[in-house]
Amino acid sequence: METVIFSSDIRATLAEILGARHFSKLVVLTDTNTQQFCLPLVQEVVPPETVFISVPAGEQFKTLETCSIIWTQMTEAVLDRQALVINLGGGVIGDMGGFCASVYKRGIPFITIPTTLLSQVDASVGGKLGIDFMGYKNHLGVFQLPEAVLIAPEFLATLPQRELRSGYAEVIKHGIIRDATYFRALPSTNWEKQDWTRIIRHSVKIKKAVVQVDPKESGLRKILNFGHTIGHAIESFYLTSAQPLLHGEAIAIGMIAEGFLSFEKIGFSFEELNELSTMLLTIFGKVELDPKDCDRLVDLCAQDKKNEGSTQLLTLLPKIGDCHYNIAVTREEIKHAILYYQHLRLA
């Protein structure tokens, strides 16, 4: 399991980490947002000869083409296998930067510094790295642990509220699948005014406990994908649209739809389905999906990595705080779940 370090002073923590390590050259990977808003928080403690690589911000750039740009700059900097990469950014930079480091010269070490709520509570923990391919979310990837994950809540002050809210979806998911008391203590109004250090620590604790049992996602770790089969399909579908959805926004839709499948398939109570749906709609609002897009969304679900052959396997809820995986569902059932979400109305 990777080393997760919680920091109240990211400059001091990073300076200590770098001072204790030998590396031939340091690379700091950012996107255009973290280059502007997050790099200034750490730049003074990295060596003057550090190689800085910046790529465009956004899920739509988590591609082989962007990886090629990163690998080209690594090669031009003549990095050897003793080089160290710091991935400074949200889930996209963590996933893609870790993937690039793991492939370059068969793998060089990297440190992840997640700068968004989503990446701090979820994407940075567990060693799943990857990129999107042919419009499919995280279609290419590897399992590889970073040397360390440095979590500093001070980066959250750099986020717009929409990005903070996107990460909150993963916080909610952790409660839904593993800790009903935690879930029911999470506010749906004034949610942004929380003790984020406490929230992040508890969510990381939940995820680490699951990943420790099943690091390669052969069993229990699949519960972390609740809401993600349909959610990833929706995220992928809207990625190239005029109004793409953030990851957490799509996962919120996925959790409602997969909550409905839980009700239909394994006895999740209607009362708890309503509790889950009401909370998510209150926080994330309603996205108007076009019913004519349902078949394409179901096609995207067919590419989910948890599927076995032509059988679509989902993670579903018997109750809030508990989760079952490898539940077979049909195309029609998934379509019905998407239509359930579509017909919901805000109170």
C-alpha positions as CSV (number, residue, x, y, z in Angstrom):
1,M,0.0,0.0,0.0
2,E,1.3,3.5,-0.8
3,T,2.4,5.9,1.8
4,V,-0.2,8.7,2.3
5,I,1.1,11.8,4.1
6,F,-1.3,14.4,5.4
7,S,0.3,17.8,5.4
8,S,-0.7,21.1,7.0
9,D,2.2,22.8,5.2
10,I,2.9,21.4,1.8
11,R,6.1,23.4,1.3
12,A,7.7,22.0,4.4
13,T,6.5,18.5,3.7
14,L,7.7,18.4,0.2
15,A,11.1,19.9,1.1
16,E,11.5,17.2,3.7
17,I,10.6,14.4,1.2
18,L,12.9,15.7,-1.5
19,G,15.7,16.2,1.0
20,A,15.5,12.6,2.1
21,R,15.6,11.2,-1.5
22,H,18.2,10.8,-4.1
23,F,17.1,11.4,-7.7
24,S,19.0,12.3,-10.8
25,K,16.5,14.8,-12.0
26,L,13.2,16.1,-10.9
27,V,10.1,16.6,-13.2
28,V,7.0,18.5,-12.1
29,L,3.9,17.8,-14.2
30,T,1.0,20.2,-14.1
31,D,-1.9,21.2,-16.2
32,T,-2.5,24.8,-17.2
33,N,-4.7,25.4,-14.1
34,T,-2.4,23.9,-11.5
35,Q,0.6,25.6,-13.1
36,Q,-1.1,28.9,-12.4
37,F,-2.8,28.3,-9.0
38,C,-0.9,25.4,-7.3
39,L,2.7,25.4,-8.5
40,P,3.4,28.7,-6.7
41,L,2.7,26.9,-3.4
42,V,5.6,24.5,-3.9
43,Q,7.9,26.0,-6.5
44,E,10.4,27.6,-4.0
45,V,11.3,24.2,-2.6
46,V,12.1,22.3,-5.8
47,P,15.6,22.4,-7.2
48,P,16.3,25.2,-9.8
49,E,17.2,22.7,-12.5
50,T,13.7,21.0,-12.2
51,V,12.0,20.2,-15.5
52,F,8.5,21.6,-15.7
53,I,6.0,20.0,-18.0
54,S,2.5,21.5,-18.4
55,V,-0.4,20.1,-20.5
56,P,-3.9,21.4,-21.2
57,A,-6.4,21.1,-18.4
58,G,-9.4,18.8,-18.7
59,E,-10.6,15.2,-19.0
60,Q,-10.7,15.6,-22.8
61,F,-6.9,15.8,-22.8
62,K,-6.4,12.6,-20.9
63,T,-5.3,10.8,-24.1
64,L,-2.4,9.0,-25.7
65,E,-1.7,12.2,-27.7
66,T,-1.1,14.2,-24.5
67,C,1.0,11.2,-23.1
68,S,3.1,11.5,-26.3
69,I,3.8,15.1,-25.5
70,I,4.8,14.2,-21.9
71,W,7.0,11.4,-23.0
72,T,8.6,13.6,-25.7
73,Q,9.6,16.2,-23.1
74,M,10.8,13.5,-20.7
75,T,13.0,12.2,-23.5
76,E,14.3,15.6,-24.5
77,A,15.2,16.2,-20.9
78,V,17.3,13.0,-21.0
79,L,15.6,11.5,-18.0
80,D,17.1,8.2,-16.7
81,R,15.4,5.6,-14.5
82,Q,16.6,7.5,-11.4
83,A,14.6,10.5,-12.2
84,L,11.6,11.4,-10.1
85,V,8.2,12.8,-11.3
86,I,5.9,14.9,-9.2
87,N,2.3,14.9,-10.4
88,L,0.8,18.1,-9.2
89,G,-2.9,18.3,-10.0
90,G,-6.3,16.7,-9.9
91,G,-7.4,13.2,-11.0
92,V,-6.5,13.7,-14.6
93,I,-2.9,14.7,-13.8
94,G,-2.6,12.0,-11.2
95,D,-3.9,9.3,-13.5
96,M,-2.1,10.4,-16.6
97,G,1.2,11.5,-15.0
98,G,1.4,8.2,-13.0
99,F,0.7,6.3,-16.2
100,C,3.4,8.1,-18.1
101,A,5.9,7.6,-15.4
102,S,5.1,3.9,-15.1
103,V,5.6,3.3,-18.8
104,Y,8.6,5.6,-19.5
105,K,11.7,3.4,-19.7
106,R,9.6,0.6,-18.0
107,G,8.9,2.8,-15.1
108,I,10.4,5.6,-13.1
109,P,9.3,6.6,-9.5
110,F,6.7,9.3,-9.0
111,I,5.0,11.2,-6.2
112,T,1.4,12.3,-6.3
113,I,0.3,15.7,-4.9
114,P,-3.5,15.8,-5.4
115,T,-4.8,19.3,-5.6
116,T,-8.6,18.7,-5.9
117,L,-11.0,17.3,-3.4
118,L,-11.8,14.5,-5.8
119,S,-8.2,13.4,-6.2
120,Q,-7.5,13.8,-2.5
121,V,-10.3,11.5,-1.3
122,D,-10.3,9.1,-4.2
123,A,-8.2,9.2,-7.4
124,S,-4.8,9.5,-5.7
125,V,-5.2,6.4,-3.5
126,G,-4.9,2.9,-4.7
127,G,-2.5,3.0,-7.6
128,K,-5.0,2.9,-10.5
129,L,-3.6,4.9,-13.4
130,G,-4.8,5.3,-16.8
131,I,-6.0,7.4,-19.8
132,D,-9.1,7.6,-21.9
133,F,-9.1,5.9,-25.3
134,M,-11.6,5.9,-28.2
135,G,-14.0,7.8,-26.0
136,Y,-13.9,5.2,-23.2
137,K,-13.0,6.3,-19.7
138,N,-9.8,5.0,-18.3
139,H,-9.7,2.4,-21.1
140,L,-5.8,2.0,-21.0
141,G,-4.0,1.8,-17.8
142,V,-1.9,0.0,-15.2
143,F,-1.8,-0.6,-11.4
144,Q,1.3,1.1,-10.0
145,L,1.8,2.7,-6.6
146,P,3.5,6.1,-6.2
147,E,6.4,6.6,-3.9
148,A,4.1,8.7,-1.8
149,V,0.8,10.7,-1.9
150,L,1.0,14.1,-0.2
151,I,-2.4,15.4,0.7
152,A,-2.7,19.1,1.6
153,P,-6.2,20.5,2.1
154,E,-4.7,24.0,1.6
155,F,-5.0,23.3,-2.2
156,L,-8.8,23.3,-1.9
157,A,-8.7,27.1,-1.5
158,T,-7.6,27.2,-5.2
159,L,-10.7,25.4,-6.4
160,P,-13.9,26.9,-7.9
161,Q,-17.0,25.7,-6.1
162,R,-18.1,23.4,-9.0
163,E,-14.8,21.5,-8.8
164,L,-15.1,21.2,-5.0
165,R,-18.7,19.9,-5.4
166,S,-17.5,17.3,-8.0
167,G,-15.1,15.8,-5.4
168,Y,-17.9,15.8,-2.8
169,A,-19.7,13.1,-4.9
170,E,-16.9,10.6,-4.1
171,V,-17.1,11.6,-0.4
172,I,-20.8,10.7,-0.5
173,K,-20.1,7.5,-2.4
174,H,-17.7,6.3,0.4
175,G,-20.4,6.7,2.9
176,I,-23.0,5.0,0.8
177,I,-21.0,1.9,0.2
178,R,-19.2,1.5,3.5
179,D,-20.4,3.8,6.4
180,A,-24.1,4.7,6.7
181,T,-23.4,6.9,9.8
182,Y,-20.8,8.9,7.8
183,F,-23.2,9.3,4.9
184,R,-26.1,10.5,7.0
185,A,-23.8,13.1,8.8
186,L,-22.8,14.7,5.5
187,P,-24.8,17.9,4.8
188,S,-26.7,18.5,1.6
189,T,-27.0,22.2,2.2
190,N,-24.0,24.5,3.0
191,W,-22.0,21.4,2.2
192,E,-19.0,23.5,1.2
193,K,-18.6,24.7,4.9
194,Q,-17.1,21.6,6.3
195,D,-14.0,20.5,8.1
196,W,-12.4,19.1,4.9
197,T,-9.3,17.8,6.7
198,R,-11.6,15.5,8.8
199,I,-13.6,14.5,5.7
200,I,-10.6,13.7,3.6
201,R,-9.0,11.6,6.3
202,H,-12.1,9.6,6.8
203,S,-12.7,9.0,3.1
204,V,-9.1,8.0,2.6
205,K,-9.4,5.6,5.5
206,I,-12.4,3.9,3.9
207,K,-10.8,3.6,0.5
208,K,-7.4,2.4,1.9
209,A,-9.1,-0.3,3.9
210,V,-10.9,-1.7,0.8
211,V,-7.8,-1.4,-1.5
212,Q,-5.6,-3.1,1.1
213,V,-7.8,-6.2,0.9
214,D,-8.0,-6.2,-2.9
215,P,-5.3,-4.1,-4.6
216,K,-5.9,-5.4,-8.1
217,E,-9.7,-5.1,-8.1
218,S,-10.5,-8.8,-8.4
219,G,-13.2,-8.7,-5.8
220,L,-14.0,-6.3,-2.9
221,R,-12.4,-3.2,-4.6
222,K,-15.2,-3.3,-7.1
223,I,-17.5,-1.7,-4.5
224,L,-15.6,1.5,-5.0
225,N,-17.2,1.6,-8.5
226,F,-20.7,2.2,-7.3
227,G,-22.3,4.7,-9.6
228,H,-19.4,4.5,-12.0
229,T,-20.6,2.1,-14.7
230,I,-23.5,4.4,-15.7
231,G,-21.6,7.5,-14.4
232,H,-18.6,6.9,-16.6
233,A,-20.8,6.3,-19.6
234,I,-22.5,9.6,-19.0
235,E,-19.2,11.4,-18.5
236,S,-17.8,9.9,-21.7
237,F,-20.9,10.7,-23.7
238,Y,-20.9,14.4,-22.7
239,L,-17.1,14.8,-22.9
240,T,-17.1,16.3,-26.4
241,S,-20.4,18.2,-26.0
242,A,-20.8,21.9,-25.6
243,Q,-21.4,21.4,-21.9
244,P,-19.2,18.5,-20.6
245,L,-19.9,17.2,-17.1
246,L,-17.3,17.0,-14.4
247,H,-16.6,13.5,-13.1
248,G,-18.5,13.9,-9.8
249,E,-21.5,15.4,-11.6
250,A,-21.7,12.3,-13.8
251,I,-21.1,10.0,-10.9
252,A,-24.0,11.6,-9.0
253,I,-26.3,10.6,-11.9
254,G,-24.8,7.2,-11.9
255,M,-25.4,6.7,-8.2
256,I,-29.0,7.5,-8.5
257,A,-29.5,5.2,-11.5
258,E,-27.5,2.4,-9.9
259,G,-29.5,3.0,-6.7
260,F,-32.6,2.4,-8.7
261,L,-31.1,-0.9,-10.1
262,S,-30.3,-1.8,-6.5
263,F,-34.0,-1.4,-5.7
264,E,-35.0,-3.4,-8.7
265,K,-32.5,-6.2,-8.3
266,I,-31.4,-6.8,-4.7
267,G,-33.9,-5.4,-2.4
268,F,-32.6,-1.8,-1.7
269,S,-35.5,-0.1,0.0
270,F,-37.5,2.6,-1.8
271,E,-37.1,4.8,1.3
272,E,-33.3,4.6,1.1
273,L,-33.4,5.1,-2.7
274,N,-35.4,8.2,-2.1
275,E,-33.0,9.3,0.6
276,L,-30.0,8.9,-1.7
277,S,-31.7,10.5,-4.7
278,T,-33.0,13.5,-2.7
279,M,-29.5,14.2,-1.3
280,L,-27.8,14.0,-4.7
281,L,-30.4,16.1,-6.5
282,T,-30.2,18.7,-3.8
283,I,-26.5,19.1,-4.1
284,F,-26.0,18.5,-7.9
285,G,-29.3,19.5,-9.4
286,K,-30.8,17.8,-12.3
287,V,-29.2,17.2,-15.7
288,E,-31.8,16.8,-18.5
289,L,-30.8,13.7,-20.4
290,D,-32.3,13.1,-23.8
291,P,-34.2,9.8,-23.9
292,K,-33.0,9.2,-27.5
293,D,-29.4,9.0,-26.1
294,C,-30.2,6.0,-23.9
295,D,-29.1,3.4,-26.4
296,R,-25.7,5.1,-26.8
297,L,-25.3,5.4,-23.1
298,V,-26.0,1.7,-22.7
299,D,-23.5,0.9,-25.4
300,L,-20.9,2.8,-23.4
301,C,-21.7,0.8,-20.3
302,A,-20.9,-2.3,-22.3
303,Q,-17.2,-1.2,-22.3
304,D,-17.0,-1.1,-18.5
305,K,-14.0,-2.9,-17.1
306,K,-16.0,-4.9,-14.6
307,N,-17.9,-6.7,-17.3
308,E,-17.2,-10.4,-18.1
309,G,-17.7,-11.2,-21.8
310,S,-21.1,-10.0,-22.8
311,T,-22.4,-10.0,-19.2
312,Q,-22.7,-6.5,-17.6
313,L,-21.7,-6.6,-14.0
314,L,-22.6,-3.7,-11.6
315,T,-21.9,-2.8,-8.0
316,L,-25.3,-2.4,-6.2
317,L,-26.6,-1.7,-2.7
318,P,-28.6,-3.9,-0.5
319,K,-28.7,-1.0,1.9
320,I,-26.9,2.3,2.6
321,G,-23.5,1.4,4.1
322,D,-23.3,-2.0,2.4
323,C,-22.4,-3.0,-1.2
324,H,-22.4,-6.1,-3.4
325,Y,-20.4,-6.5,-6.6
326,N,-20.7,-8.6,-9.7
327,I,-24.5,-8.2,-10.0
328,A,-25.5,-9.1,-13.6
329,V,-27.9,-6.6,-15.3
330,T,-29.3,-6.4,-18.8
331,R,-29.2,-3.6,-21.3
332,E,-32.9,-3.0,-20.8
333,E,-32.5,-2.8,-17.0
334,I,-29.7,-0.2,-17.5
335,K,-31.9,1.8,-19.9
336,H,-34.8,1.7,-17.4
337,A,-32.5,3.0,-14.7
338,I,-31.4,5.9,-16.9
339,L,-35.0,6.7,-17.6
340,Y,-35.8,6.6,-13.9
341,Y,-33.2,9.4,-13.3
342,Q,-34.6,11.3,-16.3
343,H,-38.1,11.3,-14.9
344,L,-37.1,12.5,-11.4
345,R,-38.0,16.0,-10.5
346,L,-36.4,18.3,-7.9
347,A,-38.6,18.8,-4.8
